[in-house]
């Protein structure tokens, strides 16, 4: 079963340099471990929403706006695609991601056709 | 069908339903197929058993018939989606007359099913519903009735949960050891919630709700059998049995609640007490003590006392202190306060209660006020006691509790000389209500909150049930839509500005279930009702309501008004007091000074507005005219209503002013002013909600709405 992990965090929360370094190295170990287990298929970090552009087409007109599509406190800061036996395994893998300790991670199953 | 065979099928249904469904779900992975084929197998048993006799192993017989049925259906649909492999998995024994297989693995299936139904990735109310459907075999209609929601809502809930189980791959298995403690707790919480839903109702109410107790006990017994090494499972079963053992004594012949002290202890079910005590002793001997065992131990202290006076309150207070350590919660603290009051005197208990009264989550909790009232009464502080009894009365939803509290209130205010001659030295509510308080877990309410109105924005309120009568009437240049639901004393529900009657989808079923006739009216220009070119006026809308009352030949009705609906109700009460039994005035002003200024865009208001616009397009005879309509309403709201204190002082019908803690539009001072200015009016503040309380926390709203309706419609 394939799941998308949307790694969300509040961008306005300032981490201390030590905290940032810890999250960085903890994420690296998480990636290494999940890659080795064959669970993680791919993933990456995203630039903050200040670099985002939203695109809509209405009546053939392309509407372009600066910023994210939803003004929420937590924003998607990265993603991973994982392959697990079931939701319990996906929860276990997600719960060990360092961002889960201060942000939130949404686990979405893929739409299997 | 002979009565014998029928009884055997009924017995088999209770015992075997969950097993048969569980094993079919394992082999097919298809919940609906499993339920339908199990249903078919029971129908087959009803046809065959009267002639062939009841098989030696009814469960195995039913399993085989259900499996064969599933096999047939899968073979027929094989070309569509089903993999051949699944069909072969099913194709083991096929002859129901020879179905004496040992059934190994079947019990594990039931346990698997419990863990899947109670998986924390499902919403709590879906866990409860799935458990009742899949494991206990209740139909969707029965579950809907038991939880007082429309059947369509319950059906949707079940479909969504099953879909998520499939799409998100929620596993069908007993969790591995490292997940087990947490998951077992989740299963126990669902079972206890089921039990409480059944136990908290008074006698004579929906019998299906009382059945929930027996179902919960049956499922817990199965769980204890399946997980013999889980002391908390045994603790929960013991707790349920101890509470259940008092069921015949806790309500008297007239349906009145009998306090623990006054209960005829000879009517307690000794067999259940003995079973519970045995379970509890064994559980406690493991040394792994948890909240259910502690609560059962407290209930056992009561069961041990041959009369109320010999209850060991010191022991009970100690157990509560322990419980507070493993399960810190204000409700547990309230219980501890009660036990301390019994052990060390009311003053010691009151000190603890006063400290708790500051907890925001307990402010709307009727038992806090009832407890406070009782302690004050025992300390001789009667006016304060009366005040607390009144608050408790306004908050409780159960008839029996209301009557009980009203008797106590009469006693402290001296209104009823007879009430003063209560028997016993401690005619006390609180010690007697321990069992009730224990039974309430703050976390585990089956209430779905929609505080941010996301559900409302996406789906609207739950669909209204089928109307008993529905129609239009021409009045003063408009066509007014109305509908009635159920039978009984009439209650009119008036919606708010820009909305329509469908916004009451959470309230109508609750009124019907409590034996009232709900009457809905779309205000002119709103929903299905039309308008003419004249500007809107609340007085005109009030005259529309009166016209509907005349058309329905309703002499007098209670009116529940929400926002604009509230001032329409109050205006009608001024103009035609003989027709209005009382006004439940929720979230409105009576002059322009009462409203707050909305300065910034608010997501909740935007969601509500969006829903109103969509509904208007779907319902209105002029679907494209939402904007001019909204503008005309805005114009009316800017200057109306405009009634002064003198007008309010002239109101002669019972009024309750209800104000949400976080109302976006109405100032709290204004609500307080209204309650002060209208003779005899009550004021209720709804904690935690905004202007949309009937949608946000329907259970909370319905409780006080029903309490009001009961008060004014004698």
Interface residues (C-beta under 8 A of the other chain):
Chain A: X1 X84 X85 X86 X87 X88 X90 X91 X107 X109
Chain B: X119 X121 X167 X168 X169 X170 X171 X175 X179
